[in-house]
Amino acid sequence: MAVGLSLAGLIFIAGCGERQTTKATTERLNGLLATGIDGEDRTRAEERLQKTLNKENATGALADNFGSATGGEGAVTLDQLLASTLERNSDIGRAAQAINRADAERMNAIYGYLPQVSVSYTYTNVDQEVVETDNVVFEEGRAKYPVTNLGVEIRQPIFDLSRIYGIQLQNTARSVAEVEYIAAVHAAAYETYDAYFVAVQSKARGKALTAKMQLVSRQISAESAMVSEGLSTDITGRTYAAELASLAADEAVEASRYADALSKLSMVSGLVVSDVSDVSLGRLGRGNELSPEAAIAKAEASNPALLGSAITVVATELGRRQALAADFAPVIDAFALYEDETREGSRFGGGSRTVDTTVGVRLTIPIFNAEGQGYASTLETVDLRDAALRYYGDKRQLETEILSTIRRLQELSTAIGQSSRALSAITANVNDEQARVETGESVDLAVLSRRLAQVSARERLEFQQIEYLRAWGLLQYLTGEDLRELARQ
C-alpha cells in the first residue's frame, strides 16, 4: 500500500512539473511582446529599485559619479576626458567593487579556519501515549508536556587542507582583482584616447569638406560670370553644382560620424561632450622606438590584462588543489557541545532537567563519493586546462596585435612622408598660380582648382597623422603603458 501511494505521489509531482514547464504558450509570449510585463509588477520593481539606489549608504553614493553624465562646457580636451573617465567610467567602478568582493571572500576563507560558534534554542510540545507495552515501567500511559533545549556548539578545524588551499586561492584571487582593476583603467583610458582622436579626425574632415564647398561655390560664381559673358557653357557649371551637392552629402555623413564619436566619448568618460578641442598634430607626434621583439617582451611583462590571465591560471591550479583536498584529504576538527534540556513532564509523571557537555576530536576520511556529488577535482582539472588555453590565446592575440600595429605604424609613417611632400608641392603650385593671376597670366578659376587640391592633400595628411596617433596609442596600450600619463607629456 505504501509503495502504491509513493508511486502515485511521484506521478503527481511529475505531472505538476510538466505543467509548470509548459506555461510559456504562444498566446502568453505574444502578449508579453505586445504589452510587456504586468503593470503592477513593473511599478513594484521600479519602486524597489529607487528605494535601493537612493539609500544613504555606499550603494546610494554610486549615483553621484555613475548615475548620470555630467555636463561639459565647450570643447573638451583629452586631459579633461581622461580625468572624467577615471572618476565616472562604470567599468572602472565595477573593477573597484571586484576588489572589495575579493577582500570579502578572502576574509570569509580565513573565517573558515577560525572557531565556529553557534547557539540554538528549541521549544517543543510533546504529547505521548503508550498504546501497547509488556514493560511495567512504561504503563504510566499518556503524558503531555513542553520541552526546552538550549545548546551551544563550538567547532575548531585542526587540519583541513581544503580550507588552507581556500585561503591561498582567495589571496591569489585578490591579486587577480587588483590586476584587473589596473587593466580596466588602462582599457578605459585607451578607449577614451582612441574615441577622442576619432572625433578629432571627423571634426577635421568636416572642416575640410566645408572649405571645399566654399571653394566650389566660388568656382560656380566665377563660372556663372564667364557663362554670362559667353566665355563658357552651362556644362562646366552643372559639373561644379554636382560636385557641390556631393560634398554637401559627404559633410552630412561626416557630421553624423562626428556625433557618433561624441556619443561614444560621453559614454566612456561620463562627461556630456558637445565638441572636442583641436590638437597640434606636430606637438603630439611620436615615433615608435621599440622593435617588435622588445615590444612583445614589454607587453608580456607589463600588460595588465595578460598578467591577469596568467594569475588566473595560478588561481585555477589552487582551486584544483582545493578540490582534490576536499575529495580525498582527511579532516581533523575539535568540537565542544553544551546542551541544557528542561522537560516539564514525562510519561512517568515527573519532569527533569539535564545538562550535557561533550568535548571531542573528529577525524573524517573521505573514502568514496563522500559528499554524494562525485569529485569536484575532475571539473577543476578541466577548468585549469581552459585557463591555460585562455592565457595562451590572450598571449598569441597580444603578440599578433603588436606586430600588426608596428607594421601599421611603419606604413603610416611612409604615407605621412609622401603626403607631406605632396602637400608641399601642391602648396607651391598654389603660390605660383596666384602669382600668375597677379601678373595676368592666369585666372582665379585655376587658383581655386589648385586650392581644392591643396585642401584635399592637407585633409589626407591630417587623416594619416591622426591614424598614426591612434596606432601609436594602441601600441602603448598593448605594451602596458598608461595613456593617462603619456597624454600629459
C-alpha positions in Angstrom: 0.0 0.0 0.0 2.8 2.4 0.9 4.6 1.6 -2.3 1.5 2.4 -4.3 1.0 5.8 -2.5 4.6 6.7 -3.1 4.3 5.9 -6.8 1.1 7.9 -7.1 2.9 10.8 -5.4 5.8 10.7 -7.8 3.4 10.6 -10.8 1.5 13.6 -9.4 4.8 15.6 -8.8 6.0 14.7 -12.3 2.7 15.9 -13.8 2.9 19.2 -11.9 6.4 19.7 -13.1 5.3 19.1 -16.7 2.6 21.7 -16.3 5.0 24.2 -14.7 7.4 24.0 -17.7 4.8 24.4 -20.4 3.1 27.6 -19.4 5.0 29.8 -21.9 2.4 29.4 -24.5 2.3 31.2 -27.8 -0.5 33.4 -26.6 1.3 34.4 -23.4 4.5 35.2 -25.3 2.7 37.3 -27.9 1.0 39.1 -25.0 4.4 39.9 -23.5 5.7 41.3 -26.8 2.6 43.4 -27.2 2.1 44.8 -23.7 5.2 44.0 -21.7 5.2 42.6 -18.2 2.4 43.2 -15.7 2.0 46.9 -14.9 1.8 46.3 -11.1 4.9 44.1 -11.2 6.8 46.7 -13.1 5.7 49.5 -10.8 6.6 47.5 -7.7 10.0 46.7 -9.2 10.7 50.3 -10.1 9.7 51.4 -6.6 12.1 48.9 -5.0 14.8 49.9 -7.4 14.6 53.6 -6.5 14.4 52.6 -2.8 17.6 50.6 -3.1 19.5 53.2 -5.2 18.5 56.1 -3.1 19.7 54.7 0.2 22.2 56.8 2.2 25.0 54.2 2.0 27.8 53.2 -0.3 25.3 51.9 -2.8 23.4 55.2 -2.9 26.6 57.1 -3.2 27.3 55.5 -6.6 24.7 57.7 -8.2 27.0 60.8 -7.8 29.6 59.6 -10.3 27.8 56.8 -12.2 24.1 57.7 -12.1 24.2 60.2 -15.0 26.7 62.1 -17.2 27.8 65.5 -16.1 27.7 68.5 -18.4 30.8 69.6 -20.3 31.4 73.2 -21.2 32.6 74.0 -24.7 35.2 72.0 -26.5 36.8 69.5 -24.1 40.4 68.4 -24.1 41.9 65.0 -23.9 43.1 65.6 -20.4 39.6 66.5 -19.2 38.2 63.4 -20.8 40.8 61.1 -19.2 40.3 62.7 -15.8 36.5 62.2 -16.1 36.9 58.6 -17.3 38.9 57.7 -14.2 36.1 59.1 -11.9 33.0 58.2 -13.8 33.6 55.1 -16.0 31.4 52.3 -14.9 33.8 49.5 -16.0 36.4 51.0 -13.6 33.9 51.3 -10.9 32.9 47.7 -11.3 36.5 46.6 -11.2 36.9 48.5 -7.9 33.9 46.7 -6.5 35.5 43.4 -7.6 38.5 44.2 -5.3 36.0 44.8 -2.5 34.4 41.4 -3.2 37.8 39.7 -3.4 38.7 41.2 0.0 35.5 39.9 1.5 35.9 36.4 0.0 39.5 36.3 1.4 38.2 37.2 4.9 35.5 34.5 4.5 38.2 32.0 3.6 40.1 32.9 6.8 36.9 32.7 8.9 36.7 29.1 7.7 39.7 28.2 9.8 38.6 30.2 12.9 36.3 28.7 15.6 32.7 28.2 14.6 30.3 29.1 17.4 26.5 28.7 17.3 23.7 28.9 19.8 20.4 27.2 19.5 17.2 27.4 21.5 14.3 25.0 20.8 10.8 24.9 22.4 8.6 21.9 21.7 5.3 20.4 22.9 5.3 16.7 23.4 2.2 14.6 23.5 3.0 10.9 24.3 0.7 7.9 24.7 1.7 4.3 25.4 -0.6 2.3 23.2 0.8 -1.2 24.0 3.7 -2.5 26.1 4.8 -5.6 28.0 7.1 -3.5 30.3 5.5 -2.4 33.5 7.8 0.7 33.6 6.0 2.1 30.6 2.5 1.5 31.9 2.2 5.1 33.0 0.3 5.7 29.8 -0.1 9.2 28.5 1.8 12.5 29.1 1.7 16.0 27.6 4.4 18.5 28.4 6.7 21.1 27.0 10.4 20.7 26.4 13.1 23.4 26.1 16.6 22.9 24.8 19.5 25.4 25.0 22.6 24.3 23.1 26.0 25.9 22.4 28.3 24.3 19.9 31.9 25.2 19.1 33.9 23.7 16.3 37.6 24.3 15.5 39.3 23.0 12.4 42.7 21.5 13.3 43.7 20.2 10.0 41.7 20.9 6.8 43.8 21.0 3.7 40.9 22.2 1.6 40.4 25.3 3.8 44.2 26.0 3.7 44.1 26.0 -0.1 41.0 28.1 0.0 42.8 30.9 1.8 45.7 30.7 -0.7 43.2 30.7 -3.5 41.4 33.8 -2.2 44.8 35.6 -1.7 45.5 34.9 -5.4 42.0 35.9 -6.4 42.5 39.2 -4.7 45.7 39.7 -6.8 43.7 38.9 -9.9 41.1 41.5 -9.0 43.8 44.2 -8.4 45.4 43.5 -11.7 42.0 43.5 -13.5 41.4 46.9 -11.9 44.6 48.2 -13.5 43.6 46.6 -16.8 40.2 48.3 -16.6 41.8 51.7 -16.1 44.2 51.1 -19.0 41.4 49.9 -21.2 39.1 52.8 -20.4 42.0 55.3 -20.9 42.8 53.8 -24.3 39.1 53.7 -25.3 38.8 57.4 -24.4 42.1 58.3 -26.2 41.0 56.5 -29.3 37.5 57.9 -29.3 38.9 61.4 -28.8 41.1 61.1 -31.9 38.3 59.6 -33.9 36.3 62.7 -33.0 39.2 65.0 -33.9 39.6 63.2 -37.1 36.0 63.5 -38.0 35.9 67.2 -37.0 39.0 67.9 -39.2 37.4 66.2 -42.2 34.2 68.1 -41.6 36.2 71.4 -41.7 38.0 70.3 -44.9 34.6 69.5 -46.6 33.3 72.9 -45.6 36.4 74.5 -47.1 36.0 72.5 -50.3 32.3 73.6 -50.5 33.3 77.2 -50.2 35.9 76.9 -52.9 33.4 75.1 -55.2 30.8 77.8 -54.6 33.4 80.4 -55.6 34.1 78.3 -58.7 30.3 78.3 -59.5 30.2 82.0 -59.2 33.2 82.5 -61.4 31.8 80.1 -64.0 28.5 81.9 -64.0 30.2 85.1 -64.7 32.0 83.5 -67.6 28.8 82.0 -69.0 27.1 85.4 -68.8 30.0 86.8 -70.9 29.7 84.0 -73.4 33.1 82.6 -72.4 31.8 79.2 -71.2 28.9 76.9 -71.2 26.5 75.6 -68.6 28.1 72.1 -68.7 31.0 73.1 -66.5 28.6 75.0 -64.1 26.5 71.9 -63.8 29.6 69.8 -63.1 30.6 72.2 -60.3 27.0 72.1 -58.9 27.1 68.3 -58.9 30.4 68.3 -57.1 29.0 70.8 -54.5 26.0 68.5 -53.9 28.3 65.5 -53.4 30.4 67.5 -50.9 27.3 68.5 -49.0 26.2 64.9 -48.8 29.7 63.9 -47.5 29.5 66.7 -45.0 26.2 65.5 -43.6 27.6 61.9 -43.3 30.7 63.3 -41.6 28.5 65.3 -39.2 26.7 62.0 -38.3 30.1 60.3 -37.8 31.2 63.1 -35.5 28.0 62.9 -33.5 28.6 59.1 -33.0 32.2 59.8 -31.9 31.0 62.4 -29.4 28.3 60.0 -28.1 30.9 57.3 -27.5 33.2 59.8 -25.7 30.2 60.7 -23.5 29.5 57.1 -22.7 33.1 56.2 -21.9 34.0 59.4 -19.9 30.7 60.1 -18.2 31.0 63.7 -19.5 28.4 65.2 -21.8 30.6 66.1 -24.9 29.3 68.5 -27.5 32.7 69.4 -29.0 36.3 68.4 -28.8 39.3 70.8 -28.8 41.7 70.9 -31.8 45.1 69.4 -31.3 48.5 70.3 -32.6 49.5 67.2 -34.6 53.1 68.2 -34.7 53.2 68.6 -30.9 51.6 65.2 -30.3 53.6 63.4 -33.0 55.5 60.4 -31.6 57.8 57.8 -33.0 58.0 54.1 -32.3 61.3 53.3 -30.8 60.6 49.7 -29.9 61.5 46.7 -32.1 58.8 44.0 -32.4 60.8 41.7 -30.1 61.2 44.5 -27.5 57.5 45.4 -27.7 56.4 41.8 -27.2 58.7 41.4 -24.2 57.5 44.6 -22.7 53.9 43.5 -23.2 54.5 40.1 -21.5 56.0 41.9 -18.5 53.7 44.9 -18.2 50.3 44.3 -20.0 47.8 44.0 -17.0 45.2 42.0 -19.0 47.8 39.4 -19.9 49.1 39.4 -16.3 45.6 38.9 -15.0 45.2 36.0 -17.4 48.4 34.4 -16.1 47.5 34.8 -12.4 44.1 33.3 -13.2 45.9 30.1 -14.3 47.6 30.1 -10.9 44.3 30.7 -9.1 42.7 27.8 -11.1 45.5 25.5 -10.1 44.9 26.4 -6.4 41.3 25.7 -7.0 42.1 22.3 -8.3 44.3 21.5 -5.3 41.5 22.7 -3.0 39.1 20.4 -4.8 41.5 17.4 -4.5 41.9 18.0 -0.8 38.1 18.2 -0.4 37.7 15.0 -2.3 40.4 12.9 -0.7 42.2 14.5 2.2 41.4 13.7 5.8 40.0 16.4 8.1 40.6 16.8 11.8 38.5 19.1 13.9 37.8 19.6 17.6 34.3 20.2 18.9 32.5 21.0 22.1 28.8 20.8 22.7 26.9 22.1 25.7 23.1 21.2 25.9 20.7 22.2 28.6 17.3 20.3 28.3 14.3 21.0 30.5 11.3 18.7 30.4 8.2 19.8 32.3 6.8 16.3 32.5 7.2 12.7 31.3 5.3 9.5 30.9 6.4 8.7 34.4 4.7 11.7 36.0 7.7 13.9 36.8 9.8 16.5 34.9 13.6 16.7 34.6 16.5 19.0 33.7 19.7 17.6 32.2 22.9 19.3 31.3 25.3 17.5 28.9 28.8 18.7 27.9 30.6 16.9 25.2 34.1 17.5 24.0 35.9 15.6 21.3 38.0 15.4 18.3 36.7 14.1 14.9 38.7 12.5 12.1 36.9 12.4 8.8 38.4 10.4 5.9 36.6 10.6 2.5 36.5 7.1 1.1 34.2 7.1 -1.9 31.8 9.9 -3.1 31.8 11.4 0.4 29.6 14.3 -0.5 27.3 12.4 -2.8 28.2 14.7 -5.7 31.1 12.9 -7.3 34.5 14.6 -7.5 34.9 18.3 -8.0 38.6 17.9 -8.8 37.8 16.4 -12.2 36.0 19.6 -13.1 38.7 21.8 -11.8 41.3 19.9 -13.9 39.3 20.8 -17.0 39.0 24.4 -15.8 42.7 24.5 -15.3 43.3 23.5 -18.9 40.7 26.0 -20.1 42.5 28.8 -18.1 45.8 27.8 -19.7 44.3 27.8 -23.1 42.8 31.3 -22.5 46.3 32.5 -21.4 47.9 31.1 -24.5 45.2 32.6 -26.6 45.5 36.0 -25.0 49.3 35.9 -25.4 49.1 35.0 -29.0 46.5 37.7 -29.7 48.6 40.3 -28.0 51.7 39.3 -30.0 49.7 39.4 -33.2 48.2 42.8 -32.5 51.6 44.2 -31.5 53.2 43.0 -34.7 50.4 44.3 -36.9 50.3 47.7 -35.1 54.1 48.2 -35.5 53.7 47.3 -39.2 50.9 49.8 -39.5 52.9 52.5 -37.8 55.7 51.9 -40.3 53.3 52.1 -43.3 51.6 55.2 -41.9 55.0 56.9 -41.3 55.8 56.3 -45.0 52.4 57.6 -46.1 52.8 60.7 -44.0 56.1 61.4 -45.5 54.8 61.1 -49.0 51.6 63.1 -48.2 53.8 65.9 -46.7 55.8 66.1 -49.9 52.7 66.1 -52.0 51.2 68.9 -49.9 54.4 70.9 -50.2 54.4 70.6 -54.0 50.7 71.5 -54.2 51.1 74.5 -51.9 54.0 75.7 -54.2 51.7 75.3 -57.2 49.0 77.4 -55.4 51.5 80.2 -54.7 52.8 80.1 -58.3 49.3 80.1 -59.7 48.4 83.0 -57.5 51.4 84.9 -58.7 50.4 84.3 -62.3 47.0 85.7 -61.6 48.5 88.8 -60.2 50.6 89.2 -63.4 47.6 88.5 -65.6 48.9 85.1 -66.9 46.1 83.1 -65.2 42.6 83.3 -63.8 41.0 82.8 -60.4 39.4 79.6 -61.5 42.8 78.0 -61.9 43.8 79.1 -58.4 40.5 77.7 -57.0 41.2 74.4 -58.6 44.7 74.3 -57.1 43.4 75.3 -53.7 40.9 72.4 -53.8 43.8 70.1 -54.4 45.6 71.7 -51.5 42.7 71.2 -49.2 42.4 67.6 -50.2 46.1 67.0 -49.7 46.0 68.6 -46.3 42.9 66.6 -45.4 44.7 63.4 -46.4 47.8 64.3 -44.4 45.8 65.1 -41.3 43.8 61.9 -41.6 47.0 59.9 -41.8 48.6 61.7 -38.9 45.7 61.0 -36.6 45.6 57.4 -37.8 49.3 57.3 -36.7 48.4 58.7 -33.3 45.7 56.1 -32.9 48.0 53.3 -33.8 50.7 54.7 -31.5 48.2 54.8 -28.7 47.1 51.2 -29.4 50.8 50.1 -29.2 51.3 51.9 -25.9 48.1 50.2 -24.5 49.2 46.8 -25.7 52.6 47.1 -24.2 51.1 48.1 -20.8 51.5 51.8 -20.8 49.0 54.1 -19.0 47.8 56.6 -21.7 46.6 58.9 -18.9 50.2 59.7 -18.1 51.5 59.6 -21.7 48.8 62.1 -22.9 50.2 64.7 -20.4 53.7 64.6 -21.9 
